Amino acid sequence: MTDAPNLNPTETEGSNSPFVRRMIDSHSVLGLAFAALIYIVSLSGALTLFVAEISLWETPDVPASYQTSPAAVSAAAKNAEAQLKPGHEILNIIAYAPDEFKPYLTVRLNERKDQKSDLISTDWVADPATGALGQEVKAPFAHVIEDLHTMLHLPRPWGRYLVGLLGVVMFTLILSGIFAHPTIFKDAFKMRMKRNARIAWTDVHNRLSVWGLPFHLIITFTGAFLGVAGITVAALAMVAFEGDQEAAIQVIQGPQAIENAPPMTTSPDYEKMLVRSQGEGRTFSLLVAGNPKSSGETTTIAFYEDGILSARTSEIYRNDGAFLEKLGGSGSPAGARAFGMVQPLHYGTFGGYPIKIFYFVLSLALTYITSTGMMIWFKRKMQQGQPKPNSEAAWRGMTTGLSLGLAGTALFVAANITVPLEVVFFAIWAAGLAAIYFAKQPLKMVRHQYLLIALLLALTALLHFPSALTSEAAAQGILIAINISLLVASFAFAFVSSRGRKREVDQAMETVPAE
């Protein structure tokens, strides 16, 4: 919403000294890095909206159905428990119901060798009619995208905290942009596309900022909240519970486990709990069973309530079947209702596909706003006689290389080539960035990479279409829509590449001294 982030201080007397020049360069690099992180989170966030569909796209031969039953979910949970490796301890079992975005039943077993070992998670697709376990669910491409958005592939919990901090920064930038442009609403439809590039970029930047303002405020605020949730719990514990984080967690998540409780002689009666939690206006969403071998652990049955904007409403039981309490949803305190609204407001999981697509378009707009903000700054520095060709090449390499990495990784999935996708993704991204940064004509290399991205996306869609067409009826619509979207994106990149020739000519006409 601002013209661009001011990455350099105004140069003053003495700024030609080597020390000051190094400080200015360091300041520019830090600003560029921060803008790059915002761009990455924004673009990956747009794709994360469809991470459930992408997971299905990676495993198109699953038994697809929008319906299941308490008996099938109960059987799936017990079948997952039976897969516990000898000597391992079980943490929990999670069953995910089919929904309009993911038409298949899945169940997850979380286990570990001992308390010092890392968590081992295994997911299976389960038969929606019987609960019998099928193939393991492996969706590495979806995980690459989701982890990029939520943690930037950094260690837990620091990656999530950094993303939360970026949400705070973005929210602050949006608010400051409003106050920095008093006429921004008056000029909501002012577009000067025939003027120079900086004015055109500025108008598009500001118009997209205004048109999507409510969304941008919501998405950045909720993203900041989700990213720093761990810090929020710690703060709540300090303020309200004298540092007792367990008490603070119980307020948010409900009753916790009873230590040293008697062991269960059989698996919990999930079916009875599920039947009890059913009712008019409720749609089952999730079952989370804490260690089913302990009677002191809890089983949570989560569901959506008609007319309630909340991540989930939950009914919580002891594993021995005793009902404990309802958490969230209708009749709950305003604070709990507000807390439950954060996740659906951030990921657009309410209102079906119209809302999801709306969120996707506005997320791409937020990505474009970040990109144009940087391009405005580069253009302004050039007009001031202080061009930053190396920084601009690094920015273009980062943005274009990211798209190239995603497209190349998707092709590996469509071609059924088994490779460590996270490594492939970062390798392609780095190669794309380096190719543009070290090119004698960066814009020409950008245009070539756009063409390559277009080719990769088209090949990905064509390779995957046979799997989509032979998948079960409940999944076909989603899979075909994804492949058509890939073809549309391919056409868009090819079109932008063809338009890039004019920018190359414009750049060649400008004198750009070394940075």
Disulfide bonds with the S-S distance in Angstrom:
none
